Amino acid sequence: MKAIQVSEQGGPEVLRLDELAIPPPGPGQAQVKLASIGVNFRDIYQRSGVYKMDLPYIPGTEGSGFVTRVGSDVDEVQVGDRIVYSGALGSYAEYANVPVRRTIKLPASVDFSVAAAVMGQGMTAHYLAYSAYPLKSGDTCLVHAAAGGVGLLLTQVAKLLGARVIGTVSTQEKARAARTAGCDHVILYTEQDFEAEVRRFTEGRGVQVVYDSVGKTTFDKSINCLAPRGYMVLYGQSSGMVPPIDPQMLNQHGSLFLTRPSGIHYTATRDELVWRARDIFDWVISGKLNVHIDAHLPLHQAAKAHLRLEERRNIGKVLLRP
């Protein structure tokens, strides 16, 4: 099979297309012939060395396709099933062996590209809005990177829950996309001070929660945007890691809460995974959740896909196809 393999951590150039043998599925695994592959910032953190990895490895943690083989102790899926999964390493390839407990059978009306685009980032939006800080009607949230893959979905989920959404973006094109997704206020952070704008939009009260995937360059001002007893939900670090902080700072800014969540911990049980996935696909099918695909590139252009994310040129989800 053709697969991207990383033999050393570094820049996008370490993403090399190789010809590898197709390993058989192990116990509890399904072998999937991939049709569409999700690209995430986690893939960049792993490739660049922010997250240490055992080398060599095949990057990517999500995809969709047909089940072609199953290992022992598998009853949940069978050959020919259309499935989507998230949270299993090795998707930048024509085939992947995936733990069945991470898979979801696809509704017939959802195609493979939409499924790959919404599974991982949709569940991120779900756990952020339902669990990391449970949004309720009347809350105001600040969503950084509001035109990114998670940002567009999170904005829509927040509106479904009755929240007011303030989003930050870098360009006018992204501002239009964020407004279309439902942002009540959009801040062009390249031209405006987002802290001052948030204070203006909230009449100085601040927001109940900040959903921040940017990290280093936004963290301090995001803290200043919070109302007393507000939640700082730091779920990524596209601009770099946040330096160590003194916990006393949380007290000084109003008895704040700080969490650094991971999707693995918010889909720790099969029941939780199915609950979140069922909500997401129900919203997609009913038209309540619009999935924006920015690009669907061939597998050998994985480096180009990473650059598109790193340079923040994407609006919505970047996908690869084998």
C-alpha positions in Angstrom: 0.0 0.0 0.0 1.0 3.6 -0.4 1.5 5.4 2.9 3.1 8.6 4.3 5.9 7.6 6.7 7.8 9.8 9.1 11.3 8.5 9.9 12.5 11.7 11.6 10.7 14.6 13.2 11.0 18.0 11.5 9.3 20.1 8.9 6.7 19.1 6.3 9.6 17.7 4.1 9.8 14.6 6.5 6.4 13.5 5.2 7.5 10.9 2.6 5.3 8.7 0.4 6.5 5.0 0.7 5.3 1.6 -0.5 4.6 -0.6 2.5 3.1 -4.0 3.1 -0.5 -4.1 4.3 -0.4 -5.6 7.8 -3.3 -7.9 8.9 -5.7 -6.5 11.5 -5.1 -7.5 15.0 -7.6 -8.7 17.7 -10.4 -6.1 18.1 -9.3 -4.3 14.9 -11.0 -3.6 11.5 -9.0 -3.0 8.4 -10.3 0.0 6.5 -9.7 0.9 2.9 -9.6 4.6 3.3 -11.6 7.0 1.1 -10.9 10.2 3.0 -8.4 11.2 5.6 -8.6 14.0 8.1 -5.6 16.4 8.7 -5.3 18.0 12.1 -2.9 20.2 14.1 -2.1 17.2 16.2 -0.5 15.7 13.2 1.8 18.7 12.9 2.7 18.6 16.6 3.7 15.0 16.2 5.6 15.5 13.0 7.5 18.6 14.3 8.5 17.1 17.6 6.2 19.1 19.9 4.7 15.6 20.7 7.4 12.9 20.9 6.8 9.9 18.7 8.3 6.4 18.3 9.9 6.4 14.8 9.1 5.5 12.1 5.3 6.0 12.1 2.4 6.7 9.8 0.8 9.9 10.8 -2.9 10.8 10.9 -5.6 9.8 13.4 -8.9 9.8 11.5 -10.5 8.7 8.3 -13.4 7.1 6.6 -13.8 4.2 4.2 -14.9 0.5 3.8 -14.1 -2.3 6.1 -12.1 -4.9 4.1 -11.0 -7.3 6.8 -11.7 -7.9 10.5 -9.5 -9.3 13.2 -10.5 -11.8 15.9 -13.0 -10.8 18.6 -14.8 -8.4 16.3 -18.6 -8.4 16.3 -19.5 -4.7 15.9 -18.6 -4.4 12.2 -18.2 -6.6 9.2 -16.6 -6.6 5.8 -18.3 -4.0 3.5 -19.5 -1.7 6.3 -19.0 2.1 5.7 -17.3 3.5 8.8 -15.6 6.6 10.1 -13.1 6.8 13.0 -11.0 9.2 15.1 -8.3 8.7 17.6 -6.2 5.9 16.0 -2.8 6.6 14.6 -1.9 5.6 11.0 -4.5 7.1 8.6 -2.2 8.7 6.0 -2.3 5.5 4.0 -4.5 3.5 1.6 -5.3 1.1 4.4 -5.4 1.4 8.2 -6.0 -1.1 11.0 -8.3 0.6 13.5 -9.6 -0.5 17.0 -13.3 -1.2 16.4 -14.2 0.7 19.6 -13.1 3.9 17.9 -15.3 3.3 14.8 -18.8 4.6 14.0 -20.9 3.1 11.2 -21.8 5.8 8.7 -25.4 6.8 8.0 -26.2 6.1 4.3 -26.8 9.7 3.6 -23.4 10.9 4.8 -20.5 10.7 2.3 -17.0 9.8 3.2 -15.5 13.3 2.8 -18.1 14.9 5.1 -17.7 12.1 7.6 -13.9 12.4 7.7 -14.2 16.2 7.9 -16.7 16.2 10.8 -15.8 13.1 13.0 -12.8 14.3 14.9 -13.3 18.1 14.9 -17.1 17.7 15.4 -16.5 15.6 18.5 -14.0 18.2 19.7 -16.7 20.9 19.2 -19.2 18.7 21.0 -17.0 18.0 24.1 -15.9 21.6 24.3 -19.5 23.0 24.3 -21.1 20.2 26.3 -18.5 19.0 28.7 -15.3 21.1 29.1 -17.5 24.1 29.8 -21.2 23.2 29.3 -22.6 26.2 27.5 -26.1 27.3 28.4 -28.6 29.8 26.9 -27.5 33.3 27.6 -23.7 32.5 27.9 -21.2 34.5 25.9 -18.2 32.6 24.6 -15.0 33.7 22.8 -13.9 31.3 20.0 -10.4 31.8 18.6 -9.7 30.7 15.1 -13.4 30.8 14.4 -13.0 30.0 10.7 -10.9 26.9 11.3 -12.1 23.4 11.2 -13.1 23.2 14.8 -14.0 26.9 15.0 -16.7 26.8 12.4 -18.3 23.7 14.0 -18.0 25.0 17.5 -19.7 28.2 16.6 -22.6 26.3 15.2 -22.9 24.0 18.2 -22.7 27.0 20.6 -25.6 28.7 18.7 -27.6 25.5 18.9 -27.2 25.7 22.7 -28.4 29.4 22.8 -25.0 31.0 23.4 -23.7 34.3 22.0 -20.5 33.8 20.1 -17.6 36.2 19.6 -15.1 34.9 17.1 -11.5 35.9 16.2 -10.2 35.5 12.6 -7.2 36.8 10.6 -8.8 37.9 7.2 -12.0 39.4 5.8 -12.7 36.1 4.0 -12.5 34.2 7.2 -14.7 36.8 8.9 -17.4 36.2 6.3 -17.2 32.4 6.9 -17.4 32.9 10.7 -20.5 35.1 10.3 -22.1 32.6 8.1 -21.5 29.9 10.8 -23.4 32.1 13.3 -20.8 34.4 15.0 -22.6 37.3 16.6 -19.5 39.4 16.6 -16.3 38.8 14.6 -12.9 40.4 15.5 -10.2 40.7 12.9 -7.3 40.2 15.3 -4.7 41.4 12.7 -6.3 44.8 12.8 -8.1 45.0 16.2 -7.2 44.4 19.8 -9.4 41.4 20.6 -9.3 42.0 24.4 -10.6 45.6 23.9 -13.3 44.4 21.5 -14.5 41.6 23.8 -14.8 44.1 26.6 -16.7 46.5 24.4 -19.1 43.7 23.2 -19.8 42.6 26.8 -19.9 46.1 28.3 -16.9 45.3 30.4 -18.4 42.1 32.0 -16.3 39.6 30.0 -17.2 36.2 28.7 -18.1 33.0 30.5 -15.7 30.9 28.5 -12.8 31.2 26.1 -12.2 28.3 23.7 -8.6 28.8 22.6 -6.7 26.6 20.2 -4.0 29.2 19.4 -2.1 29.2 22.7 1.0 31.3 23.2 0.0 34.5 21.4 -3.6 34.6 22.7 -3.5 33.2 26.2 -2.8 36.2 28.4 -5.3 38.4 26.7 -7.8 35.6 26.7 -7.5 35.4 30.5 -8.3 39.2 30.6 -11.5 38.6 28.6 -13.0 36.3 31.2 -15.8 37.2 33.6 -15.2 36.3 37.3 -15.3 32.5 37.7 -15.0 32.1 33.9 -13.4 29.1 32.1 -10.2 29.2 30.1 -10.5 26.1 27.8 -7.1 25.8 26.1 -7.4 22.9 23.6 -4.5 23.6 21.2 -1.4 25.6 20.7 -1.0 26.5 17.0 1.1 29.6 17.9 3.3 27.7 20.4 3.2 26.3 23.9 1.9 28.6 26.7 4.7 29.3 29.2 4.3 28.0 32.8 1.9 30.1 34.9 1.5 30.9 38.6 -1.9 29.5 39.7 -2.4 32.6 41.9 -3.0 34.4 38.6 -6.3 32.6 38.3 -7.4 34.1 41.7 -6.3 37.6 40.8 -8.4 37.6 37.6 -11.6 36.5 39.3 -11.3 32.9 40.6 -10.9 31.5 37.1 -10.9 27.9 35.9 -8.2 26.6 33.5 -8.4 23.3 31.7 -6.4 21.7 28.9 -8.7 19.0 27.5 -8.0 16.1 25.1 -10.6 14.3 23.0 -9.3 10.9 24.2 -10.4 11.7 27.7 -13.8 13.0 26.5 -14.5 9.9 24.5 -13.0 7.5 27.0 -15.9 5.1 26.9 -17.8 3.6 24.0 -21.0 5.1 25.2 -19.6 8.6 25.3 -18.1 8.2 21.8 -21.4 7.0 20.3 -23.3 9.8 22.1 -21.2 12.5 20.6 -21.0 10.9 17.2 -24.8 10.4 17.0 -25.4 14.0 17.9 -23.0 15.2 15.2 -24.3 13.1 12.4 -28.0 13.8 13.4 -27.2 17.5 13.1 -25.4 17.0 9.7 -28.3 15.0 8.3 -30.9 17.5 9.6 -29.0 20.5 8.2 -28.3 22.0 11.6 -24.6 21.5 11.2 -22.8 22.7 8.0 -19.4 21.0 7.3 -17.0 23.2 5.3 -14.2 21.4 3.5 -11.4 23.7 2.7 -9.3 21.3 0.5 -9.2 17.6 -0.4 -5.7 16.9 -1.5 -4.1 13.7 -2.8 -2.1 11.7 -0.3 1.3 12.6 -1.8 0.6 16.2 -1.1 0.5 15.7 2.7 3.2 18.3 3.1 1.1 20.9 1.3 -1.8 20.1 3.6 0.3 20.6 6.7 1.6 23.9 5.3 -2.0 25.1 4.7 -2.8 24.5 8.3 0.5 25.9 9.7 0.2 29.1 7.6 -3.5 29.4 8.7 -4.8 29.6 5.2 -7.5 27.1 5.6 -11.2 27.9 6.1 -12.7 24.7 7.5 -11.3 21.2 7.2 -8.3 20.0 5.2 -8.6 16.4 3.9 -6.3 13.9 2.1 -7.5 11.2 -0.3 -5.5 8.0 -1.0 
